[in-house]
Amino acid sequence: MRRIVVTSALPYANGDIHLGHLVEYIQTDFWVRFQKLRGNECVYICADDTHGTPVMIRARKEGISPEELIARSHATHLKDFSDFQIAFDNYYSTNSPENREFSEKIYLAAEKQGYITKKTTPQLYCDKCRMFLPDRFVKGTCPKCGAAGQYGDSCDRCGATYGAEELGSPVCTTCGATPAAKDSEHLYFELEPQRDYLEKWIPGHTTSDVSNKLLEWFKEPLRGWCISRDAPYFGFEIPGYRDKFFYVWVDAPIGYIASLKNWCDRNGKGDLWNDPGVELYHFIGKDIIRFHCLFWPGMLRAAGLKGPDKVFVHGFLTVNGEKMSKSKGTFVNARTYLENLPPEALRYYYAAKLGGTVDDMDLNLDDFVQRVNSDLVGKITNIASRSAQMLQKKLGGMLGRLDAEGAELLATIREASEKIAGFYEERRFNMAIVEICRCADLANAYFDRKEPWKLVKSDPEAARVALTAAMNAFRAIAVYLAPVLPAYAQKAAKLFGESGWTWSSAGVAVEGAALGDYEYLASRIDKKQVDAMIAAATVKPADSGEVAHESRASKNKAKASVPAKGTIPFADFEKIDLRVGTVESCEAVPKSSKLLKFVLDAGPLGKRTIFSGIREAYPEPEKLVGREVVFVANLEPRKMSVGVSEGMILFAGEPGSNGGVLLPSSAAGGGTQVT
């Protein structure tokens, strides 16, 4: 018996689980269930990744504590995973005493080994948000290839890594302001001293396609990794420092060890992580190989801890051949899917597509419907549906004995057992499904050749023999499918009066037994269900993102076409905070025929960036610089495709007419309230 610990990457507590996430957790669940079915001791560990600025900011906006936010996310995530039949042995949290203990222990060990250095470096600071910006809270131009809209840690186009302060034209993704560089002392985990170790470790613990990519970084000195963040920050404070916190990526992978420790303590186990007889495996996406295959093994080695035996890497999910899109309804949350379609259908389709490589996987929705209906329902489930119901309705629900031909069919299907097991072990789930479907083809051909629907009229006992063979063939197939479709297999086992199967159960025939009541195992998918899911997931852009920032008159040439709105209480009107701002800059937004980008000086309110759809009225927007305008100061910031708009500039009249922005009657000064 093998002893195995398996992890999936930790989902972030600041977001919902979606179909892209599920590629990882579902395939890990396949592999874990297969190992358990084979009789191996396998512990599946995961947790919510809870620290970092995004969690802190979202909690602040919602008026709750970060702890309340992550508790809510934990319950939601666990519910989604459970409903998709993903069975963690322990689903924990990185905001735990165990994780704090291990984070400090690993850091102090690395410090003692000389791997921690201090550097005073420029960090991007947002005056408006009053905080240093984490890498993912900055976007700008890649310093290597010049690609625009790249995050502050790496470039999606060329793959380069860099510091956020190296970005060209940086923008704070929270408020749209331009951050400034400020010096701050930070701690770095140095990788270069472990170059020889890591260069040898990588090929032995990753597949060749992954290791070849990783080893490209060894053509130059390995850069130190900044592991600290300045306050305010939600996370663990670094020992010996005040207002310095571990970067979220430090304690996130340590969460594997902490979650396992929590499980071990509750189950009376020892230190499984460092047990030389226990195999360790990570399942991750290809976007985080740098953390798991460079920093992580380096941290573990520095602390004298065992590293993973293998890191299994998968690709991204595309839908209908494209990146998931909210506007097209293909960015689907787990709960949206579950409200429209059965979890078994997605689990089956993912199994049919996953090949154990880093290649991206496409969820083609038409193929999804066709494959589930033709293979899972029409080919596999149909064997049980026809055979069991005929036995129950015509032959008292009793199985008979296998004859020579039936035994031969079953023997052929049993011969596929180790081949299918090999595919599961290698994570080539698509090939396992191919082989399972081949077995189903054999069973269906046997059923059609024996014609039991005719035999039951002329020779009922001969029909019973044929149906017994068909049902045993289905039973073996259902055992092979159990890692992919656990609830389905459980229903199938119940049909035979069995409570649970192991992998070897496929080699046992059930004869002369009474069948239980037939319970429908899988249903056909209607394309309308998929369409309803897409409709529910579709996020519609609000008139190119401009409605909230322009007047109705400027949108409609004919005033009569704009219906009057209903009255509102005067108290509601009093909530509007109208202020005067001085236009510091005004420019046309590229690729937009309507939008102007204003930067206002609002006095004590600071700078405001506002996008307004009045470009037609001001073909020379630079002429507005220096003028004062009235704007709504307490309008909730709105994220648009071109940036974040922080208010609404008031405009009256139609573009090109005598109308225009509303100006104060006299020089009022930036920030003055309009009454």
PyMOL commands that set and color helices and strands:
alter all, ss='L'
color gray80, all
select helices_A, chain A and resi 19-37+53-62+66-83+97-112+135-137+164-166+192-205+208-219+248-266+286-302+334-338+343-353+365-394+404-415+417-425+429-450+452-458+460-481+486-495+503-507+527-537+543-545+547-549+552-555+559-561+570-573+603-605+615-617+621-624
alter helices_A, ss='H'
color red, helices_A
select strands_A, chain A and resi 3-8+41-48+90-93+116-126+131-132+138-141+150-151+168-172+180-189+225-226+228-230+244-246+278-285+310-314+317-319+322-323+361-363+578-588+596-601+607-612+628-632+638-640+643-645+648-649+651-652+660-661
alter strands_A, ss='S'
color yellow, strands_A
deselect
rebuild
show_as cartoon
